[in-house]
Amino acid sequence: MISLKRLSLLMLPAILMLLVAACGDDDPTTAAPTATSPAPEPTATPEPAPDPTATPTTAPEPTATPTPEPEPEAPSGPTTYTFGDFVLEDGKFELRMGATAYFGYDAEQRIPTIPGLIEIVFGPIQVGDTISFARCRQSGSRSTKEHRLTIDLFGLDHNLYGDTGGGPIGDSDDTSNNCEFTFNEPGEFIFYDSTDPDDHGVAKVIVEGEAIAMSEPVVYTLDELRVRETVFELRMGDTIAWGYGDNPLSTDADRIRTDEVGDITITINVGDSLVFPDGLTSSGSNLSSHFITIDELGIDIEIPVDDGGGIQPGYTITPTEAGTFRLYCSAHPEPEAHGNFFIVVS
Ligand SMILES: [Cu+2]
C-alpha cells in the first residue's frame, strides 16, 4: 500500500509536466521539444499507470515501424479467368459473370451486347491466359433459331441448338469441361455466330504479349477411321479440329464422310499423333474388303468385310516428317472410289 504522501511525491513531476504543456499549448512548435525532452522521466516511473502524459511520448515510435512493409511481387504465370455462362440468343450475346469481377464487369453481373452500342470485351489478357466459361449455350427462351458459337482461332463452329443435333459446350458438372479457350498468340479474337455473323453485336478477346511457340506435340484422340464401300468416314469422338467435329454438312455431327464434305483434310505438325481408340473399321454394308493405305508412312492395312468390331484398336499415326500424305484404299486407288483423304503434316 502506497501512502498518500508518497503518491503525491510520485505525481509531482507529472503535474509539473502538465503545467508546462498547458502553458506552451498555444505555440505547438515550442511545445513539441519540451514534451519530448522530459520523456525519459515518465518511462522511469512505470508504477503510476494512470499518468496519461507518459504514453504519448512513446506512441510515435511504433507508428514509424509499419510503413516500411516490403510488398513481395508475385511472379505472374498464366491466368484463368472464370465466368458463368456465355449465352447466344436472337440479336445478342449475353455474358454472365461468375463469382469474380473482371475487366470492369461486376461479379454476378449480366452483360448483354447491344449491336452498335455495347460490346463484350474480354481483356486485355496475356498470351497463355485462359478464358473459361461454365457453359457456352444458347438461350432456350430467347432463341427462335439455331445459333452457333464460332471462333476462327480454334476452328470452332459449334451448333448450340439441341433440336438440330447440337448442344452447349461445357457443362458445369463435367470435369472435362471444354468451354474454355487458351490464347497462345496476341491479337483481337472475335466470338461470332456463323449462321448470322452480324446479328449478335460484338464479343471479343484482346490478347497481348509474345506468341508462344507451340512445340508441345498434340495428341488428337478420335474415335475411329472407317472405310465404307465408296466412302471414307472419320469419326471425331469429342474432338473438334480442322473444322470438323461439328460439321453442318454431316448428318451426324462427329462423323465426317467424304460423300458429305468432299475431301477430308487433317492438318497437324510433325510429332503430333492421331489416335483411334476404336481402331480401323469397315461398314456392315461393305461388299468387299478395302484398305487403309498411306504410302509415305508405310501403311497398307486390309479392312475385311467382317472386321469383328474393328481391327487394331488404339491405332495411332504419328508422322515424323512433313508432307502431304494421301490416305486411300490400295484396292481401289482412284480418288472417286472412296473420296479423298489427306493428312497434311507441317
Ligand atoms: Cu476400297
Residues whose N, C-alpha, C, O or C-beta is under 5 A from the ligand:
A	BS01	CU	S289 H290 F291 C329 A331 H332
